[in-house]
Amino acid sequence: MRYLHVTATPSDEQAEYVAFVRACQYRLLRSAYLICGDHHQAEDLLQDALVKLALRWRQVRHGEPEAYLRTVLYRDAVSWWRRRRRESLFGAVPEVAGADGAEAVSDRVVFATALARLAPRQRAVLVLRFFDDLTEARTAEVLGVSVGTVKSQTYVALRRLRALAPELGELVVTGPSAGTGGTAGTGELLVVAPEPRATSEDRDGRA
Amino acid sequence: MGGRELAELLAQTSAGVRAPTLAEAAWTRAGRVRRRRRILTGAAAVAAACVVAAGVSVPLRAGPGPGTAPAPTGPTAPPTASMDPPAVDRMPQRPGRRAIRPLPTTGAAFRPAGARRLSQRPVTRAVAVVQPHGAPHAARPEPLYVLDTDGSWARVDVVDLAFTRDAGNNKAAPLRPTSMSPDRRLIAVPQTDEVLVVDVTTAAVHRIAVPGFNEYVMWRSNETVLVAQDDGARPRATFAVDWRARTVTRVAAGLSVWDTVVSGPDGPVVELRGAADAAAGGKPVLTRWRLDRAAPVSEVPVDDGALAPYGVDTWHGPALRNGSDGGGGLVVRAGWGRAPAYHGIEVVAVVDVHTGVVQRLLDLGPDRQKACCEPLDWVDEHTVLLSTDREGLVTWDVRTGAVWVVSAGQVPGGVAIALR
């Protein structure tokens, strides 16, 4: 039997790469923006991740390039924030409209302000779980942490969001019989088990 | 509110982001990186060939010819610890056990129960200081515990500590891996607007006012501790604090104490920084400083080429040197690097402080916690004590690659160790 070896030319590889990136770049840029809260920084992070992907395209193109790209992007985003530890505090949370309804503040603005005040990894966990719709296990893989850390970070993040923006309603309902974290994208009530064992980062409130 | 509502809020929040067009630019930039790497590799090969040629030709020369300038007699590079060619080790699945007295044999024992009060009976010399993790959202951090040379523990009851904070209001427990003085008598602890120095042999506390968000400490000598602040400014402010004279001096050098290792009161100050732009082929850099000069003395790129496809991109945790310039010349630090099968692994690397060459790299394997592991001390000139998330405290011989478990299981808190 004769085997026909088909080798991709550089132009094939480039075309493949460009098609792949075009298909996923918008979604990933939005994810990066949700983590870092800055348009320019989000583009820089994605650009760096795309360069790394291009450098390893030959190795990952037949595997899971999106998983590779997402891993690089999220870890770089969290590392970038950790290195600088420059949590942007966006001033005071906007006040909720009074009883007279004189000044309405949209849920989106309140949410964005509260989200910006979470630690970077907490934001990353929320974005991966509820925007990218990943499971806890996949979220743990992307961030290079344990599933337990994902659970605890999700719990802490949701509780902090609730504290920062109580007007958004109950993000977390604690229940003695609950055993898992929230179910992304299903519309089910987010139920978090009694507080899981916290990591040192949880305790420090820093990712 | 359910998961769907949260997903919708996230979608709305990012709805203002415009669709990018990054694909072609990223591919082009990657091409430039590839070309630059090829050029650097070629240049390194040419340089190596020149060195070899020079080495061969020197014995053939009978002596300096007429008019030849005498060889410079300035200071020569100090000897580096004898090392084998660069190599990579992998963390074994089940490392063997070895004991280092008086360190506990389990990580859990670093949370001592029934420790005496330091004010009741101080210690002879500290071997380890630990600050257990506290309850979530506790108002104050747990106290410090000191391990004496006889294996007994003392709780530091002479001072109430607060969390450190930075300009972004991030808080952290204040014990640092570099908190112990070289003579193992003193513990320095950063606090907002002051630095505390606890003499564990007398239970005395010295408070030195250093206004600002003090975040990191590192001993330069038994009298001077470098204090770094994180107030959002770049470069970060660094102060040299003489706790005995109670003087505070702003350091001119534009270094980051987080990335720095010092070697005695008169030794050089070396900074091991991560790549400024790893994606574009940037390399970590090893920089020498003098504390009284704003500009660096010298700078060399960290060279991990001999380990390819392994490599190091960024660093975290303390950098520790195995001696002064007159002795060992190795710096060990944990980092984030590359491996053949995948990009992004936790590693520990040993770098030659004179050449920047990565002499040895420990691949800790996949599925680790981010920043899982860090060096704590040099047991001797060629053996590092590491803290890891799975194994606990381990030693790694950077000549043979052997790894041994000293204290099994993760230490439940921050820890500083000085064995020598």
Contacts between the chains, C-beta under 8 A, distances in Angstrom:
chain1	res1	chain2	res2	distance
A	14	B	27	5.6
A	17	B	23	7.0
A	17	B	27	5.8
A	18	B	23	4.4
A	18	B	24	6.2
A	18	B	27	6.5
A	21	B	22	6.7
A	21	B	23	3.7
A	21	B	26	6.8
A	22	B	23	5.4
A	25	B	19	7.6
A	25	B	20	5.4
A	25	B	21	8.0
A	25	B	22	5.6
A	25	B	23	6.6
A	26	B	17	7.7
A	26	B	19	4.5
A	26	B	20	6.8
A	29	B	17	5.7
A	29	B	19	7.7
A	29	B	20	5.2
A	30	B	11	7.9
A	30	B	14	3.8
A	30	B	17	5.0
A	31	B	14	7.6
A	33	B	14	5.2
A	33	B	17	4.9
A	34	B	10	5.9
A	34	B	13	6.3
A	34	B	14	5.2
A	39	B	17	6.7
A	42	B	17	7.2
A	43	B	20	6.3
A	43	B	22	7.4
A	46	B	20	7.0
A	46	B	22	6.3
A	47	B	22	5.7
A	47	B	25	7.2
A	47	B	26	6.1
A	47	B	29	7.7
A	47	B	279	7.8
A	48	B	277	7.7
A	48	B	278	7.8
A	48	B	279	3.8
A	48	B	280	8.0
A	49	B	279	7.5
A	50	B	22	5.6
A	50	B	23	7.2
A	50	B	26	3.5
A	51	B	26	5.2
A	51	B	29	5.1
A	51	B	30	5.0
A	51	B	33	6.7
A	51	B	279	4.4
A	51	B	280	6.8
A	52	B	279	5.4
A	52	B	343	6.8
A	53	B	26	7.5
A	54	B	26	5.5
A	54	B	27	5.1
A	54	B	29	7.6
A	54	B	30	3.4
A	55	B	30	5.1
A	55	B	33	6.3
A	55	B	34	7.0
A	56	B	343	6.3
A	57	B	30	8.0
A	68	B	343	7.3
A	71	B	344	6.5
A	72	B	343	6.8
A	72	B	344	7.0
A	75	B	336	7.9
A	75	B	344	6.2
A	75	B	370	7.2
A	78	B	370	7.2
A	79	B	314	6.6
A	79	B	336	7.1
A	79	B	370	7.8
A	82	B	371	7.9
A	83	B	274	7.8
A	83	B	314	7.8
A	85	B	166	5.6
A	85	B	168	6.3
A	85	B	170	5.6
A	85	B	230	6.2
A	86	B	167	7.7
A	86	B	168	5.7
A	86	B	232	6.1
A	87	B	168	3.5
A	87	B	169	6.9
A	87	B	170	5.7
A	88	B	168	7.4
A	89	B	168	6.4
A	89	B	169	6.7
A	107	B	9	6.7
A	108	B	9	6.5
A	108	B	12	4.7
A	108	B	13	6.0
A	111	B	9	4.6
A	111	B	12	7.9
A	111	B	13	6.2
A	112	B	13	4.8
A	115	B	10	8.0
A	115	B	13	6.7
A	119	B	170	7.5
A	126	B	6	7.5
A	126	B	10	7.3
A	127	B	10	6.5
A	130	B	3	5.9
A	130	B	6	4.8
A	130	B	7	4.8
A	130	B	10	5.9
A	131	B	7	6.2
A	131	B	10	4.2
A	131	B	11	6.9
A	131	B	14	7.5
A	133	B	7	7.3
A	141	B	367	7.9
A	143	B	370	6.9
A	144	B	344	7.0
A	144	B	346	7.9
A	144	B	367	7.6
A	144	B	368	6.6
A	144	B	369	6.9
A	144	B	370	4.9
A	145	B	369	5.3
A	145	B	370	6.1
A	146	B	369	6.5
A	149	B	369	6.9
A	156	B	136	7.7
A	168	B	1	6.3
A	168	B	9	7.6
A	169	B	1	4.4
A	169	B	5	8.0
A	170	B	1	6.2
A	171	B	1	5.6
A	171	B	6	6.8
A	182	B	3	5.1
A	182	B	6	7.8
A	183	B	3	5.4
A	184	B	3	5.0
A	184	B	7	6.6
A	185	B	3	5.7
A	185	B	4	6.0
A	185	B	7	5.2
A	186	B	2	7.3
A	186	B	3	5.6
A	186	B	4	6.5
A	187	B	2	4.8
A	187	B	3	6.5
A	187	B	4	3.6
A	187	B	5	7.6
A	188	B	2	5.5
A	188	B	3	6.1
A	189	B	2	5.3
A	190	B	1	7.4
A	190	B	2	6.2
A	190	B	3	5.8
A	190	B	6	7.2
A	195	B	136	7.0
A	198	B	133	7.9
A	198	B	136	4.7
A	199	B	369	7.9
A	200	B	133	5.1
A	200	B	173	7.7
A	200	B	413	7.7
A	200	B	414	7.6
A	202	B	136	6.1
A	203	B	133	5.6
A	203	B	134	6.2
A	203	B	135	7.7
A	203	B	136	5.4
A	203	B	137	7.7
A	203	B	138	7.5
A	203	B	173	7.8
A	204	B	163	7.7
A	204	B	170	7.5
A	204	B	171	6.1
A	204	B	172	4.9
A	204	B	173	6.7
A	205	B	137	8.0
A	205	B	170	6.8
A	205	B	171	6.0
A	206	B	170	4.8
A	206	B	171	7.2
A	206	B	172	6.3
